[in-house]
Amino acid sequence: MKVLITGASKGIGRAIALKFLEQGHIVVGVDKEEGTLSDRNYTHFVTDIAKGELPEINGAEIVVNNAGVQDSGEDIDVNLKGTIRVTEKYALQDKIKSVLFIASASAHTGAEFPEYAASKGGVIAYMKNVALRVAKYGATANSLSPGGVTTDINAKVMNDERMWNRIMSLTLIPKWASAEEIAEWAYFVTVVNKSMTAQDILIDNGEAAKAEFVW
């Protein structure tokens, strides 16, 4: 299948692109940075999804909206408005089979930078709107909400022993997911899954669920 992935140069997006390439799919990456993958089935476009010119990419069967920023002053413009731009241009057509949005655990808890949490909450609401509109093509639309993921963007807390220990104490299963694990989820939801739509999956090692019973 032809798969379009935004934010494909590093982190979760790159891991998702690699997963699809390993499975023999044709992958088109869009990122504001140069591509970091070398594969005959991979094509890369450099642009800013929020304000750059979006390239002409026809016939995408899967669209993965992964590109995002954090505490940048442009979180809503990139994470929400940019995601809407991409989806409206590439996903609403008769070849589409699945649309996936990478949201965030902070969309559920609100416990992060204000504009980031708001932008990701908006992504989940928009995902449900898209699910209503792509259903006529027999397509699904869902989102993943990762908690902590061991990517470079989180190096500040991963490399600070005090902060890392505090985070682990607040997490039911004391670890974070890898980008490769999120990629496995992305592949399952967009390719294996045929019946779940308009749903958000929280992948946070139980951070939001941790509770203690006091008697």
C-alpha positions as CSV (number, residue, x, y, z in Angstrom):
1,M,0.0,0.0,0.0
2,K,1.0,3.6,-0.4
3,V,1.6,5.2,3.0
4,L,2.0,8.9,3.8
5,I,3.8,9.7,7.1
6,T,4.4,13.2,8.4
7,G,7.3,13.9,10.8
8,A,9.1,10.9,9.2
9,S,12.7,12.1,9.7
10,K,13.2,11.0,13.3
11,G,11.6,9.5,16.4
12,I,8.2,7.9,16.2
13,G,7.6,8.9,12.6
14,R,10.9,7.4,11.4
15,A,10.1,4.2,13.3
16,I,6.7,4.0,11.7
17,A,8.2,4.6,8.3
18,L,10.7,1.8,8.8
19,K,8.0,-0.6,10.0
20,F,6.0,-0.1,6.8
21,L,9.1,-0.3,4.6
22,E,10.0,-3.6,6.2
23,Q,6.6,-4.9,5.4
24,G,7.0,-4.0,1.7
25,H,4.8,-0.9,1.5
26,I,5.6,2.3,-0.5
27,V,6.2,5.1,1.9
28,V,6.2,8.9,1.4
29,G,7.6,10.9,4.2
30,V,6.9,14.6,4.8
31,D,9.0,16.5,7.3
32,K,10.5,20.0,7.7
33,E,13.9,18.3,8.0
34,E,15.7,16.2,5.4
35,G,15.0,12.6,5.1
36,T,17.1,10.0,7.0
37,L,15.9,6.8,5.3
38,S,17.5,5.2,2.3
39,D,15.1,2.7,0.6
40,R,14.0,2.3,-3.0
41,N,10.4,2.4,-1.8
42,Y,10.8,5.6,0.2
43,T,10.3,9.2,-1.1
44,H,10.8,12.3,1.0
45,F,9.5,15.8,0.8
46,V,10.7,18.7,2.9
47,T,8.1,21.2,4.0
48,D,6.4,22.7,7.1
49,I,2.9,21.1,7.4
50,A,1.6,24.3,9.1
51,K,2.7,26.9,6.6
52,G,4.7,25.3,3.8
53,E,3.4,24.2,0.4
54,L,2.1,20.7,0.7
55,P,3.4,18.5,-2.2
56,E,1.2,16.7,-4.6
57,I,0.9,13.1,-3.4
58,N,-1.9,11.2,-5.1
59,G,-3.6,8.0,-4.0
60,A,-2.4,7.6,-0.4
61,E,-4.1,4.6,1.1
62,I,-2.9,5.2,4.6
63,V,-2.2,8.6,6.1
64,V,-0.2,8.8,9.4
65,N,-0.3,12.2,11.0
66,N,2.7,12.1,13.3
67,A,4.5,15.5,12.9
68,G,4.4,17.6,16.0
69,V,6.2,20.1,18.2
70,Q,6.3,20.6,21.9
71,D,6.3,23.8,23.9
72,S,7.4,25.7,20.8
73,G,4.9,28.6,20.7
74,E,3.5,27.0,17.6
75,D,2.0,23.8,19.1
76,I,-1.6,24.5,18.0
77,D,-0.5,25.7,14.5
78,V,1.6,22.6,13.8
79,N,0.0,19.8,15.9
80,L,-3.6,20.7,15.2
81,K,-3.9,23.1,12.3
82,G,-1.1,21.4,10.3
83,T,-2.6,18.0,10.9
84,I,-5.9,19.3,9.6
85,R,-4.2,20.7,6.5
86,V,-2.5,17.3,5.8
87,T,-5.6,15.3,6.4
88,E,-8.0,17.4,4.3
89,K,-5.5,17.3,1.4
90,Y,-4.5,13.7,1.3
91,A,-7.0,11.5,3.2
92,L,-10.4,12.5,2.0
93,Q,-10.5,10.5,-1.3
94,D,-11.7,7.1,-2.5
95,K,-8.4,5.2,-2.2
96,I,-8.1,5.8,1.5
97,K,-8.1,2.8,3.8
98,S,-7.0,4.2,7.1
99,V,-6.1,7.5,8.8
100,L,-4.0,7.5,12.0
101,F,-3.3,10.4,14.3
102,I,-0.5,10.4,16.9
103,A,-2.0,12.3,19.8
104,S,-0.7,12.2,23.4
105,A,-1.5,11.0,26.9
106,S,-1.6,14.7,27.8
107,A,-4.8,15.0,25.8
108,H,-6.4,12.8,28.5
109,T,-4.8,14.2,31.6
110,G,-3.9,17.8,30.6
111,A,-0.7,17.3,32.5
112,E,1.8,18.9,30.2
113,F,2.6,22.2,28.4
114,P,-0.8,24.0,28.0
115,E,-0.8,24.6,24.3
116,Y,0.6,21.1,23.7
117,A,-2.1,19.4,25.7
118,A,-4.8,21.5,24.0
119,S,-3.4,20.8,20.6
120,K,-3.4,17.0,21.2
121,G,-6.9,17.1,22.7
122,G,-8.0,18.8,19.5
123,V,-6.4,16.1,17.4
124,I,-8.5,13.4,19.1
125,A,-11.7,15.4,18.5
126,Y,-10.7,16.0,14.9
127,M,-10.0,12.3,14.5
128,K,-13.6,11.5,15.4
129,N,-14.8,14.0,12.8
130,V,-12.5,12.4,10.2
131,A,-13.8,8.9,11.1
132,L,-17.4,10.1,10.3
133,R,-16.3,11.4,6.9
134,V,-14.0,8.5,5.7
135,A,-16.5,5.8,6.6
136,K,-18.2,6.2,3.2
137,Y,-14.9,4.9,1.7
138,G,-14.9,1.9,4.1
139,A,-11.9,3.4,5.8
140,T,-11.0,3.7,9.5
141,A,-9.7,6.7,11.5
142,N,-8.1,6.3,14.9
143,S,-5.5,7.8,17.1
144,L,-2.7,6.7,19.5
145,S,-2.0,8.6,22.6
146,P,1.5,7.7,23.8
147,G,2.7,8.6,27.2
148,G,6.5,8.8,27.6
149,V,8.5,7.5,24.7
150,T,12.3,7.1,24.6
151,T,13.0,9.5,21.8
152,D,15.5,12.4,21.6
153,I,12.7,15.0,22.3
154,N,12.5,13.6,25.9
155,A,16.3,13.5,26.5
156,K,16.1,16.2,29.1
157,V,14.1,14.1,31.5
158,M,15.6,10.8,30.5
159,N,19.1,12.0,31.4
160,D,18.1,13.6,34.7
161,E,18.2,11.0,37.4
162,R,16.0,12.9,39.8
163,M,13.3,13.7,37.2
164,W,13.4,10.2,35.7
165,N,13.0,8.5,39.1
166,R,10.0,10.7,39.9
167,I,8.4,9.8,36.5
168,M,8.9,6.1,37.1
169,S,7.3,6.4,40.6
170,L,4.2,7.8,39.0
171,T,4.0,5.1,36.3
172,L,2.2,1.8,37.0
173,I,4.6,-0.2,34.9
174,P,7.9,1.7,35.5
175,K,9.1,2.2,32.0
176,W,8.5,4.1,28.8
177,A,7.6,2.8,25.4
178,S,10.1,2.8,22.6
179,A,9.4,4.4,19.2
180,E,9.5,0.9,17.7
181,E,6.7,-0.2,20.0
182,I,4.5,2.7,18.9
183,A,5.3,1.8,15.3
184,E,3.9,-1.7,16.0
185,W,0.7,-0.2,17.3
186,A,0.5,2.1,14.3
187,Y,0.9,-0.8,11.9
188,F,-1.8,-2.9,13.7
189,V,-4.3,0.0,13.8
190,T,-3.9,0.9,10.1
191,V,-3.3,-2.4,8.4
192,V,-4.5,-5.3,10.6
193,N,-7.4,-3.5,12.1
194,K,-10.5,-3.4,9.8
195,S,-13.3,-2.7,12.3
196,M,-12.2,-0.3,15.0
197,T,-12.8,3.4,14.1
198,A,-13.2,6.7,15.9
199,Q,-11.2,5.4,18.8
200,D,-8.1,6.6,20.8
201,I,-5.7,4.1,22.3
202,L,-3.8,5.3,25.4
203,I,-0.3,3.7,25.6
204,D,1.2,5.1,28.8
205,N,2.3,2.2,30.9
206,G,-0.5,2.9,33.2
207,E,0.5,6.4,34.2
208,A,-3.0,7.8,34.0
209,A,-4.4,4.6,35.7
210,K,-2.1,4.5,38.7
211,A,-4.1,4.6,41.9
212,E,-3.6,3.6,45.5
213,F,-6.4,2.2,47.7
214,V,-6.3,3.6,51.2
215,W,-8.4,2.0,53.9
